[in-house]
């Protein structure tokens, strides 16, 4: 769990919609947004707050088959961890911004955790690890 999300790619329906959620709502940092119009390609990297060493690659669904799988990444749950050093601050901040938590805060042996869902049906653990 301490490795966080590492380097994960998520298929999204729309880049701008995804950026509004990850950067605007969740507070992720936009690391790179490169657009190559002549190739109709866009490369988007975001990082969780305060964690530039981890990366989330946003890749647009390019056909109807991919669109139907958005939210069911590669046929199963994508395990994603959004680490925080102040759980209750970030939990309240996300709730105020409209994020609905699928599982309320819970004390686990490893720390405090709550589960929320992104626009594409992927589940995230908001997690504060105990020292």
Chimera marker file (.cmm) of the C-alpha trace (Angstrom):
<marker_set name="trace">
<marker id="1" x="0.000" y="0.000" z="0.000" r="1" g="1" b="0" radius="0.5"/>
<marker id="2" x="2.900" y="2.364" z="0.636" r="1" g="1" b="0" radius="0.5"/>
<marker id="3" x="3.687" y="2.249" z="-3.095" r="1" g="1" b="0" radius="0.5"/>
<marker id="4" x="0.448" y="4.162" z="-3.705" r="1" g="1" b="0" radius="0.5"/>
<marker id="5" x="-0.767" y="4.124" z="-7.301" r="1" g="1" b="0" radius="0.5"/>
<marker id="6" x="2.716" y="3.999" z="-8.839" r="1" g="1" b="0" radius="0.5"/>
<marker id="7" x="2.130" y="4.455" z="-12.552" r="1" g="1" b="0" radius="0.5"/>
<marker id="8" x="-1.427" y="3.642" z="-13.606" r="1" g="1" b="0" radius="0.5"/>
<marker id="9" x="-3.370" y="4.339" z="-16.769" r="1" g="1" b="0" radius="0.5"/>
<marker id="10" x="-7.101" y="5.039" z="-16.744" r="1" g="1" b="0" radius="0.5"/>
<marker id="11" x="-9.288" y="5.061" z="-19.839" r="1" g="1" b="0" radius="0.5"/>
<marker id="12" x="-11.604" y="8.076" z="-19.793" r="1" g="1" b="0" radius="0.5"/>
<marker id="13" x="-14.463" y="9.225" z="-22.021" r="1" g="1" b="0" radius="0.5"/>
<marker id="14" x="-13.286" y="12.816" z="-22.268" r="1" g="1" b="0" radius="0.5"/>
<marker id="15" x="-10.031" y="14.505" z="-21.257" r="1" g="1" b="0" radius="0.5"/>
<marker id="16" x="-11.564" y="17.801" z="-20.188" r="1" g="1" b="0" radius="0.5"/>
<marker id="17" x="-14.224" y="16.048" z="-18.090" r="1" g="1" b="0" radius="0.5"/>
<marker id="18" x="-11.526" y="13.898" z="-16.468" r="1" g="1" b="0" radius="0.5"/>
<marker id="19" x="-9.272" y="16.900" z="-15.766" r="1" g="1" b="0" radius="0.5"/>
<marker id="20" x="-12.165" y="18.793" z="-14.181" r="1" g="1" b="0" radius="0.5"/>
<marker id="21" x="-12.710" y="15.850" z="-11.817" r="1" g="1" b="0" radius="0.5"/>
<marker id="22" x="-9.113" y="14.903" z="-10.998" r="1" g="1" b="0" radius="0.5"/>
<marker id="23" x="-7.591" y="18.395" z="-10.931" r="1" g="1" b="0" radius="0.5"/>
<marker id="24" x="-10.607" y="20.537" z="-10.038" r="1" g="1" b="0" radius="0.5"/>
<marker id="25" x="-12.414" y="18.254" z="-7.615" r="1" g="1" b="0" radius="0.5"/>
<marker id="26" x="-9.771" y="15.911" z="-6.207" r="1" g="1" b="0" radius="0.5"/>
<marker id="27" x="-6.971" y="18.468" z="-6.218" r="1" g="1" b="0" radius="0.5"/>
<marker id="28" x="-4.566" y="16.431" z="-8.352" r="1" g="1" b="0" radius="0.5"/>
<marker id="29" x="-1.691" y="18.319" z="-9.958" r="1" g="1" b="0" radius="0.5"/>
<marker id="30" x="-1.534" y="18.555" z="-13.749" r="1" g="1" b="0" radius="0.5"/>
<marker id="31" x="1.972" y="17.328" z="-14.614" r="1" g="1" b="0" radius="0.5"/>
<marker id="32" x="1.760" y="17.242" z="-18.392" r="1" g="1" b="0" radius="0.5"/>
<marker id="33" x="-0.868" y="17.960" z="-21.033" r="1" g="1" b="0" radius="0.5"/>
<marker id="34" x="0.580" y="17.606" z="-24.517" r="1" g="1" b="0" radius="0.5"/>
<marker id="35" x="-1.614" y="17.818" z="-27.599" r="1" g="1" b="0" radius="0.5"/>
<marker id="36" x="-0.431" y="16.846" z="-31.094" r="1" g="1" b="0" radius="0.5"/>
<marker id="37" x="-3.275" y="18.020" z="-33.378" r="1" g="1" b="0" radius="0.5"/>
<marker id="38" x="-1.888" y="16.554" z="-36.593" r="1" g="1" b="0" radius="0.5"/>
<marker id="39" x="-1.881" y="13.077" z="-35.005" r="1" g="1" b="0" radius="0.5"/>
<marker id="40" x="-5.043" y="13.659" z="-32.951" r="1" g="1" b="0" radius="0.5"/>
<marker id="41" x="-3.125" y="12.572" z="-29.842" r="1" g="1" b="0" radius="0.5"/>
<marker id="42" x="-3.135" y="13.961" z="-26.344" r="1" g="1" b="0" radius="0.5"/>
<marker id="43" x="-0.869" y="12.882" z="-23.494" r="1" g="1" b="0" radius="0.5"/>
<marker id="44" x="-2.166" y="13.767" z="-20.021" r="1" g="1" b="0" radius="0.5"/>
<marker id="45" x="-0.406" y="13.016" z="-16.733" r="1" g="1" b="0" radius="0.5"/>
<marker id="46" x="-1.747" y="13.968" z="-13.322" r="1" g="1" b="0" radius="0.5"/>
<marker id="47" x="-0.328" y="13.352" z="-9.839" r="1" g="1" b="0" radius="0.5"/>
<marker id="48" x="-2.052" y="13.022" z="-6.461" r="1" g="1" b="0" radius="0.5"/>
<marker id="49" x="-1.719" y="16.046" z="-4.179" r="1" g="1" b="0" radius="0.5"/>
<marker id="50" x="1.822" y="16.351" z="-2.839" r="1" g="1" b="0" radius="0.5"/>
<marker id="51" x="3.028" y="13.229" z="-4.632" r="1" g="1" b="0" radius="0.5"/>
<marker id="52" x="4.763" y="14.083" z="-7.899" r="1" g="1" b="0" radius="0.5"/>
<marker id="53" x="6.639" y="10.771" z="-7.884" r="1" g="1" b="0" radius="0.5"/>
<marker id="54" x="3.411" y="8.905" z="-8.650" r="1" g="1" b="0" radius="0.5"/>
<marker id="55" x="1.606" y="9.342" z="-11.945" r="1" g="1" b="0" radius="0.5"/>
<marker id="56" x="-1.837" y="8.726" z="-13.337" r="1" g="1" b="0" radius="0.5"/>
<marker id="57" x="-2.034" y="8.553" z="-17.129" r="1" g="1" b="0" radius="0.5"/>
<marker id="58" x="-5.395" y="9.590" z="-18.576" r="1" g="1" b="0" radius="0.5"/>
<marker id="59" x="-6.074" y="7.875" z="-21.910" r="1" g="1" b="0" radius="0.5"/>
<marker id="60" x="-9.193" y="8.678" z="-23.914" r="1" g="1" b="0" radius="0.5"/>
<marker id="61" x="-11.443" y="5.832" z="-25.002" r="1" g="1" b="0" radius="0.5"/>
<marker id="62" x="-10.878" y="5.669" z="-28.752" r="1" g="1" b="0" radius="0.5"/>
<marker id="63" x="-13.727" y="3.422" z="-29.844" r="1" g="1" b="0" radius="0.5"/>
<marker id="64" x="-17.165" y="2.175" z="-28.796" r="1" g="1" b="0" radius="0.5"/>
<marker id="65" x="-15.771" y="-1.038" z="-27.325" r="1" g="1" b="0" radius="0.5"/>
<marker id="66" x="-13.423" y="0.896" z="-25.030" r="1" g="1" b="0" radius="0.5"/>
<marker id="67" x="-16.213" y="3.328" z="-24.095" r="1" g="1" b="0" radius="0.5"/>
<marker id="68" x="-18.361" y="0.434" z="-22.897" r="1" g="1" b="0" radius="0.5"/>
<marker id="69" x="-15.517" y="-0.739" z="-20.611" r="1" g="1" b="0" radius="0.5"/>
<marker id="70" x="-14.859" y="2.635" z="-19.019" r="1" g="1" b="0" radius="0.5"/>
<marker id="71" x="-15.472" y="2.109" z="-15.303" r="1" g="1" b="0" radius="0.5"/>
<marker id="72" x="-14.649" y="-1.578" z="-15.633" r="1" g="1" b="0" radius="0.5"/>
<marker id="73" x="-10.968" y="-1.188" z="-16.350" r="1" g="1" b="0" radius="0.5"/>
<marker id="74" x="-9.503" y="-4.374" z="-17.893" r="1" g="1" b="0" radius="0.5"/>
<marker id="75" x="-12.468" y="-6.365" z="-16.638" r="1" g="1" b="0" radius="0.5"/>
<marker id="76" x="-12.155" y="-5.711" z="-12.911" r="1" g="1" b="0" radius="0.5"/>
<marker id="77" x="-11.634" y="-3.215" z="-10.149" r="1" g="1" b="0" radius="0.5"/>
<marker id="78" x="-8.699" y="-0.870" z="-10.434" r="1" g="1" b="0" radius="0.5"/>
<marker id="79" x="-7.126" y="-0.577" z="-6.993" r="1" g="1" b="0" radius="0.5"/>
<marker id="80" x="-6.241" y="3.069" z="-6.485" r="1" g="1" b="0" radius="0.5"/>
<marker id="81" x="-5.004" y="4.772" z="-3.341" r="1" g="1" b="0" radius="0.5"/>
<marker id="82" x="-5.117" y="8.485" z="-2.670" r="1" g="1" b="0" radius="0.5"/>
<marker id="83" x="-2.792" y="8.987" z="0.284" r="1" g="1" b="0" radius="0.5"/>
<marker id="84" x="-3.240" y="11.901" z="2.671" r="1" g="1" b="0" radius="0.5"/>
<marker id="85" x="-1.419" y="13.205" z="5.708" r="1" g="1" b="0" radius="0.5"/>
<marker id="86" x="-4.629" y="14.728" z="7.109" r="1" g="1" b="0" radius="0.5"/>
<marker id="87" x="-7.535" y="12.379" z="6.524" r="1" g="1" b="0" radius="0.5"/>
<marker id="88" x="-10.376" y="14.439" z="8.000" r="1" g="1" b="0" radius="0.5"/>
<marker id="89" x="-9.316" y="17.643" z="6.226" r="1" g="1" b="0" radius="0.5"/>
<marker id="90" x="-9.275" y="15.941" z="2.831" r="1" g="1" b="0" radius="0.5"/>
<marker id="91" x="-12.379" y="13.853" z="3.509" r="1" g="1" b="0" radius="0.5"/>
<marker id="92" x="-14.411" y="17.001" z="4.274" r="1" g="1" b="0" radius="0.5"/>
<marker id="93" x="-12.883" y="18.874" z="1.339" r="1" g="1" b="0" radius="0.5"/>
<marker id="94" x="-13.920" y="16.124" z="-1.086" r="1" g="1" b="0" radius="0.5"/>
<marker id="95" x="-17.410" y="15.866" z="0.397" r="1" g="1" b="0" radius="0.5"/>
<marker id="96" x="-17.896" y="19.645" z="0.069" r="1" g="1" b="0" radius="0.5"/>
<marker id="97" x="-16.851" y="19.378" z="-3.585" r="1" g="1" b="0" radius="0.5"/>
<marker id="98" x="-19.534" y="16.756" z="-4.195" r="1" g="1" b="0" radius="0.5"/>
<marker id="99" x="-17.586" y="13.512" z="-3.997" r="1" g="1" b="0" radius="0.5"/>
<marker id="100" x="-19.869" y="10.734" z="-2.738" r="1" g="1" b="0" radius="0.5"/>
<marker id="101" x="-18.151" y="8.145" z="-0.575" r="1" g="1" b="0" radius="0.5"/>
<marker id="102" x="-19.190" y="4.536" z="-1.161" r="1" g="1" b="0" radius="0.5"/>
<marker id="103" x="-17.815" y="3.509" z="2.217" r="1" g="1" b="0" radius="0.5"/>
<marker id="104" x="-17.706" y="5.905" z="5.168" r="1" g="1" b="0" radius="0.5"/>
<marker id="105" x="-14.503" y="6.455" z="7.144" r="1" g="1" b="0" radius="0.5"/>
<marker id="106" x="-13.297" y="3.377" z="8.935" r="1" g="1" b="0" radius="0.5"/>
<marker id="107" x="-10.433" y="2.748" z="11.322" r="1" g="1" b="0" radius="0.5"/>
<marker id="108" x="-8.311" y="-0.152" z="10.111" r="1" g="1" b="0" radius="0.5"/>
<marker id="109" x="-5.141" y="-1.565" z="11.684" r="1" g="1" b="0" radius="0.5"/>
<marker id="110" x="-3.094" y="0.236" z="9.018" r="1" g="1" b="0" radius="0.5"/>
<marker id="111" x="-4.898" y="3.600" z="9.295" r="1" g="1" b="0" radius="0.5"/>
<marker id="112" x="-8.054" y="5.514" z="8.398" r="1" g="1" b="0" radius="0.5"/>
<marker id="113" x="-9.719" y="4.806" z="5.063" r="1" g="1" b="0" radius="0.5"/>
<marker id="114" x="-12.864" y="5.725" z="3.115" r="1" g="1" b="0" radius="0.5"/>
<marker id="115" x="-13.845" y="4.640" z="-0.405" r="1" g="1" b="0" radius="0.5"/>
<marker id="116" x="-15.122" y="6.899" z="-3.170" r="1" g="1" b="0" radius="0.5"/>
<marker id="117" x="-15.862" y="6.442" z="-6.858" r="1" g="1" b="0" radius="0.5"/>
<marker id="118" x="-14.579" y="8.525" z="-9.745" r="1" g="1" b="0" radius="0.5"/>
<marker id="119" x="-16.525" y="9.549" z="-12.870" r="1" g="1" b="0" radius="0.5"/>
<marker id="120" x="-15.706" y="6.264" z="-14.542" r="1" g="1" b="0" radius="0.5"/>
<marker id="121" x="-16.739" y="3.852" z="-11.798" r="1" g="1" b="0" radius="0.5"/>
<marker id="122" x="-13.244" y="3.183" z="-10.442" r="1" g="1" b="0" radius="0.5"/>
<marker id="123" x="-12.992" y="2.906" z="-6.668" r="1" g="1" b="0" radius="0.5"/>
<marker id="124" x="-10.417" y="4.908" z="-4.715" r="1" g="1" b="0" radius="0.5"/>
<marker id="125" x="-9.289" y="4.553" z="-1.124" r="1" g="1" b="0" radius="0.5"/>
<marker id="126" x="-8.695" y="7.879" z="0.604" r="1" g="1" b="0" radius="0.5"/>
<marker id="127" x="-6.071" y="6.636" z="3.013" r="1" g="1" b="0" radius="0.5"/>
<marker id="128" x="-4.068" y="7.964" z="5.909" r="1" g="1" b="0" radius="0.5"/>
<marker id="129" x="-1.486" y="5.411" z="7.006" r="1" g="1" b="0" radius="0.5"/>
<marker id="130" x="-0.536" y="5.034" z="10.645" r="1" g="1" b="0" radius="0.5"/>
<marker id="131" x="3.142" y="5.415" z="11.482" r="1" g="1" b="0" radius="0.5"/>
<link id1="1" id2="2" r="1" g="1" b="0" radius="0.2"/>
<link id1="2" id2="3" r="1" g="1" b="0" radius="0.2"/>
<link id1="3" id2="4" r="1" g="1" b="0" radius="0.2"/>
<link id1="4" id2="5" r="1" g="1" b="0" radius="0.2"/>
<link id1="5" id2="6" r="1" g="1" b="0" radius="0.2"/>
<link id1="6" id2="7" r="1" g="1" b="0" radius="0.2"/>
<link id1="7" id2="8" r="1" g="1" b="0" radius="0.2"/>
<link id1="8" id2="9" r="1" g="1" b="0" radius="0.2"/>
<link id1="9" id2="10" r="1" g="1" b="0" radius="0.2"/>
<link id1="10" id2="11" r="1" g="1" b="0" radius="0.2"/>
<link id1="11" id2="12" r="1" g="1" b="0" radius="0.2"/>
<link id1="12" id2="13" r="1" g="1" b="0" radius="0.2"/>
<link id1="13" id2="14" r="1" g="1" b="0" radius="0.2"/>
<link id1="14" id2="15" r="1" g="1" b="0" radius="0.2"/>
<link id1="15" id2="16" r="1" g="1" b="0" radius="0.2"/>
<link id1="16" id2="17" r="1" g="1" b="0" radius="0.2"/>
<link id1="17" id2="18" r="1" g="1" b="0" radius="0.2"/>
<link id1="18" id2="19" r="1" g="1" b="0" radius="0.2"/>
<link id1="19" id2="20" r="1" g="1" b="0" radius="0.2"/>
<link id1="20" id2="21" r="1" g="1" b="0" radius="0.2"/>
<link id1="21" id2="22" r="1" g="1" b="0" radius="0.2"/>
<link id1="22" id2="23" r="1" g="1" b="0" radius="0.2"/>
<link id1="23" id2="24" r="1" g="1" b="0" radius="0.2"/>
<link id1="24" id2="25" r="1" g="1" b="0" radius="0.2"/>
<link id1="25" id2="26" r="1" g="1" b="0" radius="0.2"/>
<link id1="26" id2="27" r="1" g="1" b="0" radius="0.2"/>
<link id1="27" id2="28" r="1" g="1" b="0" radius="0.2"/>
<link id1="28" id2="29" r="1" g="1" b="0" radius="0.2"/>
<link id1="29" id2="30" r="1" g="1" b="0" radius="0.2"/>
<link id1="30" id2="31" r="1" g="1" b="0" radius="0.2"/>
<link id1="31" id2="32" r="1" g="1" b="0" radius="0.2"/>
<link id1="32" id2="33" r="1" g="1" b="0" radius="0.2"/>
<link id1="33" id2="34" r="1" g="1" b="0" radius="0.2"/>
<link id1="34" id2="35" r="1" g="1" b="0" radius="0.2"/>
<link id1="35" id2="36" r="1" g="1" b="0" radius="0.2"/>
<link id1="36" id2="37" r="1" g="1" b="0" radius="0.2"/>
<link id1="37" id2="38" r="1" g="1" b="0" radius="0.2"/>
<link id1="38" id2="39" r="1" g="1" b="0" radius="0.2"/>
<link id1="39" id2="40" r="1" g="1" b="0" radius="0.2"/>
<link id1="40" id2="41" r="1" g="1" b="0" radius="0.2"/>
<link id1="41" id2="42" r="1" g="1" b="0" radius="0.2"/>
<link id1="42" id2="43" r="1" g="1" b="0" radius="0.2"/>
<link id1="43" id2="44" r="1" g="1" b="0" radius="0.2"/>
<link id1="44" id2="45" r="1" g="1" b="0" radius="0.2"/>
<link id1="45" id2="46" r="1" g="1" b="0" radius="0.2"/>
<link id1="46" id2="47" r="1" g="1" b="0" radius="0.2"/>
<link id1="47" id2="48" r="1" g="1" b="0" radius="0.2"/>
<link id1="48" id2="49" r="1" g="1" b="0" radius="0.2"/>
<link id1="49" id2="50" r="1" g="1" b="0" radius="0.2"/>
<link id1="50" id2="51" r="1" g="1" b="0" radius="0.2"/>
<link id1="51" id2="52" r="1" g="1" b="0" radius="0.2"/>
<link id1="52" id2="53" r="1" g="1" b="0" radius="0.2"/>
<link id1="53" id2="54" r="1" g="1" b="0" radius="0.2"/>
<link id1="54" id2="55" r="1" g="1" b="0" radius="0.2"/>
<link id1="55" id2="56" r="1" g="1" b="0" radius="0.2"/>
<link id1="56" id2="57" r="1" g="1" b="0" radius="0.2"/>
<link id1="57" id2="58" r="1" g="1" b="0" radius="0.2"/>
<link id1="58" id2="59" r="1" g="1" b="0" radius="0.2"/>
<link id1="59" id2="60" r="1" g="1" b="0" radius="0.2"/>
<link id1="60" id2="61" r="1" g="1" b="0" radius="0.2"/>
<link id1="61" id2="62" r="1" g="1" b="0" radius="0.2"/>
<link id1="62" id2="63" r="1" g="1" b="0" radius="0.2"/>
<link id1="63" id2="64" r="1" g="1" b="0" radius="0.2"/>
<link id1="64" id2="65" r="1" g="1" b="0" radius="0.2"/>
<link id1="65" id2="66" r="1" g="1" b="0" radius="0.2"/>
<link id1="66" id2="67" r="1" g="1" b="0" radius="0.2"/>
<link id1="67" id2="68" r="1" g="1" b="0" radius="0.2"/>
<link id1="68" id2="69" r="1" g="1" b="0" radius="0.2"/>
<link id1="69" id2="70" r="1" g="1" b="0" radius="0.2"/>
<link id1="70" id2="71" r="1" g="1" b="0" radius="0.2"/>
<link id1="71" id2="72" r="1" g="1" b="0" radius="0.2"/>
<link id1="72" id2="73" r="1" g="1" b="0" radius="0.2"/>
<link id1="73" id2="74" r="1" g="1" b="0" radius="0.2"/>
<link id1="74" id2="75" r="1" g="1" b="0" radius="0.2"/>
<link id1="75" id2="76" r="1" g="1" b="0" radius="0.2"/>
<link id1="76" id2="77" r="1" g="1" b="0" radius="0.2"/>
<link id1="77" id2="78" r="1" g="1" b="0" radius="0.2"/>
<link id1="78" id2="79" r="1" g="1" b="0" radius="0.2"/>
<link id1="79" id2="80" r="1" g="1" b="0" radius="0.2"/>
<link id1="80" id2="81" r="1" g="1" b="0" radius="0.2"/>
<link id1="81" id2="82" r="1" g="1" b="0" radius="0.2"/>
<link id1="82" id2="83" r="1" g="1" b="0" radius="0.2"/>
<link id1="83" id2="84" r="1" g="1" b="0" radius="0.2"/>
<link id1="84" id2="85" r="1" g="1" b="0" radius="0.2"/>
<link id1="85" id2="86" r="1" g="1" b="0" radius="0.2"/>
<link id1="86" id2="87" r="1" g="1" b="0" radius="0.2"/>
<link id1="87" id2="88" r="1" g="1" b="0" radius="0.2"/>
<link id1="88" id2="89" r="1" g="1" b="0" radius="0.2"/>
<link id1="89" id2="90" r="1" g="1" b="0" radius="0.2"/>
<link id1="90" id2="91" r="1" g="1" b="0" radius="0.2"/>
<link id1="91" id2="92" r="1" g="1" b="0" radius="0.2"/>
<link id1="92" id2="93" r="1" g="1" b="0" radius="0.2"/>
<link id1="93" id2="94" r="1" g="1" b="0" radius="0.2"/>
<link id1="94" id2="95" r="1" g="1" b="0" radius="0.2"/>
<link id1="95" id2="96" r="1" g="1" b="0" radius="0.2"/>
<link id1="96" id2="97" r="1" g="1" b="0" radius="0.2"/>
<link id1="97" id2="98" r="1" g="1" b="0" radius="0.2"/>
<link id1="98" id2="99" r="1" g="1" b="0" radius="0.2"/>
<link id1="99" id2="100" r="1" g="1" b="0" radius="0.2"/>
<link id1="100" id2="101" r="1" g="1" b="0" radius="0.2"/>
<link id1="101" id2="102" r="1" g="1" b="0" radius="0.2"/>
<link id1="102" id2="103" r="1" g="1" b="0" radius="0.2"/>
<link id1="103" id2="104" r="1" g="1" b="0" radius="0.2"/>
<link id1="104" id2="105" r="1" g="1" b="0" radius="0.2"/>
<link id1="105" id2="106" r="1" g="1" b="0" radius="0.2"/>
<link id1="106" id2="107" r="1" g="1" b="0" radius="0.2"/>
<link id1="107" id2="108" r="1" g="1" b="0" radius="0.2"/>
<link id1="108" id2="109" r="1" g="1" b="0" radius="0.2"/>
<link id1="109" id2="110" r="1" g="1" b="0" radius="0.2"/>
<link id1="110" id2="111" r="1" g="1" b="0" radius="0.2"/>
<link id1="111" id2="112" r="1" g="1" b="0" radius="0.2"/>
<link id1="112" id2="113" r="1" g="1" b="0" radius="0.2"/>
<link id1="113" id2="114" r="1" g="1" b="0" radius="0.2"/>
<link id1="114" id2="115" r="1" g="1" b="0" radius="0.2"/>
<link id1="115" id2="116" r="1" g="1" b="0" radius="0.2"/>
<link id1="116" id2="117" r="1" g="1" b="0" radius="0.2"/>
<link id1="117" id2="118" r="1" g="1" b="0" radius="0.2"/>
<link id1="118" id2="119" r="1" g="1" b="0" radius="0.2"/>
<link id1="119" id2="120" r="1" g="1" b="0" radius="0.2"/>
<link id1="120" id2="121" r="1" g="1" b="0" radius="0.2"/>
<link id1="121" id2="122" r="1" g="1" b="0" radius="0.2"/>
<link id1="122" id2="123" r="1" g="1" b="0" radius="0.2"/>
<link id1="123" id2="124" r="1" g="1" b="0" radius="0.2"/>
<link id1="124" id2="125" r="1" g="1" b="0" radius="0.2"/>
<link id1="125" id2="126" r="1" g="1" b="0" radius="0.2"/>
<link id1="126" id2="127" r="1" g="1" b="0" radius="0.2"/>
<link id1="127" id2="128" r="1" g="1" b="0" radius="0.2"/>
<link id1="128" id2="129" r="1" g="1" b="0" radius="0.2"/>
<link id1="129" id2="130" r="1" g="1" b="0" radius="0.2"/>
<link id1="130" id2="131" r="1" g="1" b="0" radius="0.2"/>
</marker_set>
